[in-house]
Amino acid sequence: MIDSGPQRNETIGMMQQTINRVNGRPPAVIYGCRLRRGVSVLEVLFATGIAVAGMLGIASLLLMAGRDASVANRATESQALARAWSAEFLTRGLHHPNRWIWYQDYVFPPPPASGVGPGWIPASKQLPFSMLGRRLTFSTGSQPPLHELPMGKIAICIDPYFYAGRDLNGTLGNYTQPAPAGRHWYRPAVFPYYQDGTNPLVDPTTTIGATGGLAWTDQPRMLRVAVPSTPGGLVPMVNAMVRQLFVSQDEVIVVGDQERKQAGFDASAPTMRRFQPLSGSIPGEPSVASKYSWIATLSPLEQNDASTESMYTLSLVVIFERERVFLPSVRTGGPNPLNTPQGERLMWVQPQSGNFVGGNGGRVRLWFSSAMEEDVAVGDWIMLSKHVAATQTSSSPVIVQPYSIFRWYRVVAVDGDATRMPPGSVTDPYGNNPPEDVWAVDVALEGPDWVFASPISVAPTGSNLVAPTTGTLVKGAVAVYERVVEVPDL
């Protein structure tokens, strides 16, 4: 009798080997247990996990590839549009001062004299006003000494698309200067749209009266100008005209299968374009997505004295899905990015690797209010601005004429996420300690040479003027095309 268990299996194995030798066959390999005819649950789970991990990896790669392809396509499109719009800019003569009008948001001469304004006036790189009229700063929170704009060297931002937005249509009168103590720090007539004394580390929706003690001495600003609807006129282009000139018209909207089904069209028909009706049901021009728009900045090539400058750096900035929402209001609670315009974020720029030399850019730290969105990404564009020289033009009151420069830079690297600094932990260039949280992020910029020296010497007195570098990060800016052009006098 053969026992069960391991002894039985061993006996069967010996018998099988004996039979194989008698029959002349090679010995068979006999295992100590019966051969399995399936797989275990553990093996199934293990294989399933491998398959799921592989599919997730493929899905993530597809998402990354799609995003990278979208970014690459956007870069290609924006470069082509920048070159085309630059040629159109010069062809239409938009670099000529007689094509500019500016919203003078103050009364000049100031009271008690009988002044003119607010309203649209002819703009120029040389405003035809007296000394005080050339000032851009009229805000209550400005700190002395007073600054005036240099005659013949005023930087210009040509931006009719901003003025054509419905948020500003008919409301420019709400931003008259000088701003009362109960108003916020916004001023749409200049670029960026903050008053000259705005502290980048302070929430701009706070009142001037509450944070006036934290204000910075008048900082560089550009005149934000529009284009008249008729040559020599003082009425800005209407929205339809602006969109034809300053917004892309190449992205025709098509009607998809689902939309055709909902509208009762034959889903098997070819792709259809969506049209805007001219009247009734008569189809007119095709609708366009209008995802790309542009602005142009003109900055004097040389800025170190009071001489008139004719050569300017033209920077044509292409913006993808521009955020034109501009509905600032005095805040009632804490800092909230959802209630703060984000199209032009103002920042204090602090060097981390010294001056920019050799056209390679360098590393900087960006400081800005916690009321702003904290994200800064590779591919963003930021405009740096700074006073580089100054001349005292009056001793009573002390009035200084600074010479400012504006240059565009591309973010090529970001050192991690932004760091939230607690209240009172940051000291700005004027010795202020903002009472609220402040964002800080280290980035690498690529662009022309830049000198961060501050303070600068005021001629001829030799006194010092604090001159920090500020930055304007334009949301959605994807390309900047630059060239040197001649800006004629009027």
C-alpha positions in Angstrom: 0.0 0.0 0.0 1.3 3.4 -1.0 1.0 6.1 1.6 -0.5 9.4 0.7 1.5 12.7 0.8 5.1 13.3 -0.1 6.1 9.6 0.1 3.4 8.8 -2.5 4.6 11.5 -4.9 8.2 10.3 -4.5 7.2 6.6 -5.3 5.3 7.7 -8.4 8.3 9.6 -9.6 10.6 6.6 -9.2 8.2 4.3 -11.1 7.9 6.9 -13.9 11.7 7.1 -14.3 12.0 3.3 -14.4 9.3 3.0 -17.2 11.1 5.7 -19.2 14.5 3.9 -19.0 12.8 0.6 -20.2 11.2 2.4 -23.1 14.4 4.2 -24.1 13.0 7.7 -23.3 15.0 10.4 -21.4 14.1 10.7 -17.7 11.2 13.1 -17.2 11.5 15.9 -14.7 9.0 15.2 -11.9 8.0 18.0 -9.5 7.1 17.3 -5.9 3.5 18.6 -6.4 0.8 18.4 -9.0 1.2 20.8 -12.0 -1.1 23.9 -11.9 -3.6 24.6 -14.7 -4.2 28.4 -13.8 -2.8 31.5 -12.1 -3.2 32.8 -8.6 -5.2 35.8 -7.6 -1.9 37.5 -6.5 -0.5 37.1 -10.0 -3.6 38.5 -11.6 -3.5 41.6 -9.3 0.2 42.1 -10.0 -0.3 41.9 -13.8 -3.3 44.3 -13.6 -1.2 46.8 -11.6 1.5 46.7 -14.2 -1.0 47.3 -17.0 -2.8 50.1 -15.2 0.6 51.8 -14.4 1.6 51.6 -18.0 -1.7 53.1 -19.2 -1.5 55.9 -16.7 2.1 56.6 -17.8 1.0 56.7 -21.5 -1.9 59.0 -20.6 0.3 61.4 -18.7 2.8 61.5 -21.6 -0.1 62.3 -24.0 -1.2 65.2 -21.8 2.4 66.5 -21.5 2.9 66.1 -25.3 -0.3 67.9 -26.0 0.6 70.7 -23.7 4.1 71.1 -25.2 2.7 70.9 -28.7 0.2 73.7 -27.8 2.9 75.8 -26.3 5.2 75.3 -29.4 2.3 76.1 -31.8 1.5 79.2 -29.8 5.1 80.3 -29.9 5.2 79.8 -33.7 2.0 81.6 -34.3 2.9 84.6 -32.0 6.3 85.1 -33.7 4.6 85.1 -37.2 2.0 87.5 -35.9 4.6 89.8 -34.3 6.5 90.2 -37.5 3.3 90.8 -39.5 1.9 93.3 -37.0 5.3 95.1 -36.8 5.2 95.7 -40.5 1.6 96.9 -40.3 2.5 99.2 -37.4 5.1 101.0 -39.4 3.0 101.0 -42.6 0.1 102.7 -40.9 2.5 105.2 -39.3 1.5 104.4 -35.8 5.0 105.4 -34.6 4.2 109.0 -35.5 2.9 111.2 -32.7 0.1 112.7 -34.8 -1.6 109.2 -34.6 -1.8 109.3 -30.8 -4.4 110.7 -28.4 -4.1 110.5 -24.6 -6.8 110.7 -21.9 -5.7 113.6 -19.8 -7.2 112.5 -16.4 -6.7 115.8 -14.6 -7.5 119.4 -14.9 -4.8 121.7 -16.2 -3.8 124.3 -15.2 -4.8 123.1 -11.7 -7.4 125.0 -9.6 -7.9 127.8 -8.7 -7.0 128.6 -12.4 -9.6 127.8 -15.1 -8.2 124.6 -16.5 -9.0 122.1 -19.3 -9.8 118.4 -18.8 -10.3 115.7 -18.1 -10.6 114.5 -21.7 -8.8 113.3 -24.8 -5.9 115.5 -26.0 -3.2 115.1 -28.7 -0.4 113.0 -27.3 3.3 113.5 -27.9 6.7 112.5 -26.8 7.0 116.2 -25.8 3.8 117.3 -24.0 3.2 121.0 -24.6 2.6 121.9 -21.0 4.4 123.9 -18.3 6.6 122.2 -15.7 3.8 121.0 -13.5 1.7 119.9 -16.5 4.4 117.5 -17.5 4.0 115.6 -14.3 2.3 112.2 -14.4 1.8 112.0 -10.7 -1.1 113.8 -9.1 -2.0 111.2 -6.5 -2.5 112.1 -2.8 -0.1 109.4 -1.7 2.9 110.5 -3.6 6.1 111.3 -1.7 8.4 114.2 -2.2 10.4 115.2 -4.2 8.0 115.9 -7.0 8.9 114.4 -10.4 8.3 115.7 -13.8 8.5 114.0 -17.2 11.5 114.8 -19.3 10.5 116.9 -22.4 11.1 115.0 -25.6 11.7 111.6 -23.9 8.3 110.4 -22.8 7.8 106.7 -23.2 4.6 105.6 -25.0 2.3 102.5 -24.8 0.0 102.3 -27.8 -3.0 100.3 -26.5 -6.3 101.2 -28.1 -7.6 97.6 -27.3 -7.5 98.4 -23.6 -9.5 101.6 -23.9 -12.0 99.9 -26.2 -12.9 97.4 -23.4 -16.5 97.6 -22.1 -15.2 98.0 -18.5 -13.6 101.4 -19.4 -16.3 102.5 -21.9 -17.6 105.7 -20.4 -16.0 105.2 -17.0 -12.6 107.0 -17.5 -14.0 109.9 -15.6 -14.0 107.8 -12.4 -10.2 107.9 -12.4 -9.7 111.7 -12.3 -6.5 112.9 -10.6 -5.4 113.9 -8.1 -7.0 110.8 -6.5 -8.9 111.4 -3.2 -7.8 109.6 -0.1 -10.7 107.2 -0.3 -9.8 105.8 -3.8 -7.6 102.8 -4.8 -4.2 103.0 -6.5 -5.3 102.4 -10.1 -4.9 104.8 -13.0 -5.7 103.4 -16.5 -4.3 106.4 -18.4 -0.7 105.1 -17.8 1.1 101.8 -18.4 1.1 99.8 -16.1 -2.3 100.9 -14.8 -1.1 101.9 -11.3 -0.5 105.4 -10.0 3.1 106.5 -9.9 3.4 106.2 -6.2 2.1 102.6 -5.9 4.1 100.3 -3.7 4.3 96.9 -5.5 4.2 95.1 -2.1 0.9 96.7 -1.1 -2.6 95.6 -2.2 -3.5 98.2 -4.9 -7.2 97.9 -3.9 -6.5 99.5 -0.5 -7.3 103.2 -0.2 -4.6 105.8 -0.7 -5.4 107.3 2.7 -4.9 103.9 4.5 -1.6 103.0 2.8 -0.3 106.4 1.6 2.6 106.2 4.2 3.9 103.1 2.3 4.0 104.9 -1.1 7.1 105.0 -3.3 8.4 108.1 -4.8 7.1 108.6 -8.3 8.0 105.5 -10.4 8.4 105.3 -14.2 5.2 105.1 -16.2 4.3 105.2 -19.9 1.5 107.2 -21.4 -1.1 104.8 -22.5 -2.4 106.2 -25.8 -5.2 105.4 -28.2 -5.6 105.9 -31.9 -8.1 108.4 -33.2 -10.9 107.2 -35.5 -10.0 110.0 -38.0 -6.7 111.7 -38.6 -6.3 114.7 -36.4 -9.4 113.8 -34.4 -9.8 113.4 -30.6 -12.3 110.6 -30.7 -10.8 107.1 -30.1 -11.4 104.2 -32.5 -14.6 102.3 -31.8 -14.3 98.7 -30.7 -15.0 97.2 -34.1 -12.2 99.3 -35.7 -9.8 98.4 -32.9 -10.5 94.7 -33.3 -9.7 94.8 -37.0 -6.3 96.4 -36.4 -5.1 95.1 -33.0 -6.7 91.6 -32.8 -6.0 88.5 -34.8 -8.5 87.8 -37.5 -7.1 84.5 -38.7 -8.7 82.0 -36.3 -12.0 81.3 -37.9 -14.5 79.5 -35.7 -16.0 76.3 -37.1 -19.2 74.6 -36.1 -18.5 71.1 -34.6 -20.6 67.9 -35.1 -22.4 68.3 -31.7 -23.4 71.9 -32.5 -24.7 70.9 -35.9 -26.8 68.2 -34.4 -28.3 70.6 -31.8 -29.0 73.1 -34.6 -30.7 70.4 -36.8 -28.0 70.3 -39.5 -26.9 67.1 -41.2 -24.0 65.8 -39.0 -22.5 64.1 -42.1 -22.1 67.4 -43.9 -18.6 69.0 -44.2 -17.3 71.3 -41.4 -19.1 74.6 -41.4 -17.9 78.1 -40.5 -19.8 80.2 -38.1 -20.9 83.5 -39.5 -22.0 86.7 -38.0 -25.2 87.9 -39.6 -25.1 91.3 -41.3 -28.9 91.7 -41.0 -31.5 89.2 -40.1 -30.5 85.7 -41.3 -28.2 87.0 -44.1 -24.7 85.5 -43.3 -21.9 88.1 -43.1 -18.3 87.8 -42.1 -17.0 84.6 -40.4 -16.7 84.7 -36.7 -13.1 84.6 -35.4 -11.8 83.4 -32.0 -9.6 86.5 -31.6 -7.2 84.8 -29.2 -4.2 87.0 -30.1 -3.9 90.8 -29.6 -1.0 93.2 -29.4 0.2 96.4 -27.8 3.3 98.4 -28.7 5.7 100.2 -26.4 8.1 103.0 -27.5 11.0 103.7 -25.1 13.7 106.3 -25.8 17.0 104.7 -26.8 19.1 107.0 -24.7 18.0 108.4 -21.4 20.6 110.3 -19.5 20.0 114.0 -20.2 17.3 116.5 -21.2 18.1 116.4 -24.9 15.4 115.4 -27.3 15.6 111.8 -28.5 14.4 110.7 -32.0 15.4 107.0 -31.9 13.1 104.7 -29.9 13.0 101.0 -29.1 9.8 99.6 -30.5 8.6 96.5 -28.6 5.6 94.8 -30.2 4.0 92.6 -27.5 1.8 89.7 -28.6 -0.7 88.6 -25.9 -2.7 85.4 -25.9 -6.2 85.6 -24.5 -5.6 89.0 -23.0 -7.3 89.7 -19.7 -8.9 93.1 -20.2 -11.2 92.8 -17.2 -10.6 96.1 -15.3 -13.1 96.6 -12.5 -11.0 97.7 -9.5 -12.9 98.6 -6.3 -11.8 99.4 -2.8 -11.5 96.1 -0.9 -13.6 95.4 2.1 -11.7 92.3 3.5 -8.2 90.9 3.2 -6.2 90.6 0.0 -8.0 88.6 -2.7 -6.6 87.9 -6.2 -10.2 87.2 -7.4 -11.1 90.8 -6.8 -7.9 92.3 -8.2 -7.2 93.0 -11.9 -4.4 90.6 -12.9 -3.6 91.7 -16.5 -0.6 93.9 -15.4 1.1 92.7 -12.2 3.4 95.2 -10.6 6.5 93.9 -8.9 9.7 95.0 -7.2 12.7 93.4 -8.9 15.8 92.7 -6.8 19.0 91.4 -8.4 20.5 88.1 -7.3 23.4 87.9 -9.7 24.4 91.6 -10.2 23.8 93.7 -13.2 22.8 92.2 -16.6 25.9 92.3 -18.8 26.6 90.9 -22.3 22.9 90.4 -23.3 22.5 87.3 -21.3 20.2 88.6 -18.6 20.5 87.2 -15.1 18.8 86.0 -11.9 16.4 88.2 -9.9 13.9 88.0 -7.1 10.4 89.2 -7.7 8.5 90.7 -4.8 4.8 91.5 -5.1 1.6 91.8 -3.1 -0.4 88.8 -1.9 -3.4 90.3 -3.7 -1.7 89.2 -6.9 -1.7 85.7 -8.4 1.5 84.0 -7.3 2.2 81.9 -10.4 5.2 82.9 -12.6 6.1 80.5 -15.4 8.8 79.9 -17.9 7.9 81.8 -21.1 6.3 84.8 -19.3 7.4 88.3 -20.3 8.1 91.1 -17.8 8.9 94.8 -18.6 11.6 96.3 -16.3 11.5 100.0 -15.6 13.8 102.3 -13.7 15.1 105.9 -13.3 18.7 106.0 -14.6 19.6 109.7 -14.2 18.0 112.8 -12.8 18.3 116.6 -12.9 16.9 119.0 -10.3 14.9 121.7 -12.0 13.5 123.6 -9.0 14.6 124.1 -5.4 11.4 125.5 -4.0 9.6 123.2 -4.2 12.2 120.6 -4.9 11.3 119.1 -8.3 13.4 116.5 -10.0 13.3 115.5 -13.7 14.2 111.8 -13.9 15.2 109.9 -17.1 13.6 106.5 -17.3 14.2 103.3 -19.3 11.8 100.4 -20.1 13.0 97.0 -21.4 11.3 93.6 -22.0 12.7 90.3 -20.6 11.6 86.7 -21.0 11.4 84.3 -18.0 13.7 81.3 -18.8 13.7 79.6 -15.4 11.7 79.6 -12.2 13.2 78.4 -8.9 10.3 76.5 -7.5 7.0 77.9 -6.2 6.5 81.4 -4.8 7.2 81.8 -1.1 4.7 83.6 1.1 6.5 86.0 3.4 4.7 87.0 6.6 3.7 90.6 7.5 6.5 92.9 8.5 9.3 90.5 7.4 10.2 92.4 4.2 11.7 95.8 4.0 11.3 97.7 0.7 13.8 100.2 -0.8 12.2 103.1 1.0 12.5 101.4 4.4 8.8 100.4 4.6 7.6 97.1 6.1 4.3 96.1 4.4 1.8 95.0 7.0 0.4 92.1 4.9 1.8 88.9 3.3 4.1 89.3 0.3 5.0 86.9 -2.5 8.7 86.2 -3.4 9.9 84.1 -6.3 13.4 83.7 -7.8 13.6 83.6 -11.6 16.1 83.9 -14.4 15.5 86.5 -17.1 16.8 86.7 -20.6 17.2 90.1 -22.3 19.3 93.2 -22.8 21.8 94.7 -20.3 20.4 96.3 -17.2 22.0 98.3 -14.3 20.2 98.0 -10.9 22.2 100.8 -9.2 20.2 102.6 -6.6 20.3 105.3 -5.4 21.3 107.5 -8.3 22.9 110.9 -8.2 20.8 114.0 -9.1 22.6 116.7 -11.1 23.8 119.3 -10.4 23.3 119.1 -6.6 24.8 115.6 -6.2 21.9 114.5 -3.9 20.8 110.9 -4.0 17.5 109.6 -5.4 16.3 106.1 -4.6 15.7 104.4 -7.9 14.5 100.8 -7.5 13.8 98.5 -10.5 10.1 97.7 -10.9 8.6 95.1 -13.2 5.3 94.7 -15.0 4.4 91.1 -15.8 1.7 91.1 -18.6 -0.5 88.1 -18.3 -0.7 86.1 -21.5 2.3 87.8 -23.2 3.8 85.1 -25.5 6.2 87.0 -27.8 8.0 90.4 -28.0 9.4 91.6 -31.3 11.8 94.6 -31.0 13.5 96.9 -33.4 14.8 100.5 -33.3 12.6 103.1 -35.1 12.7 106.8 -35.5 9.9 108.7 -33.8 9.6 112.1 -35.5 8.6 115.3 -33.8 5.2 116.9 -34.3 
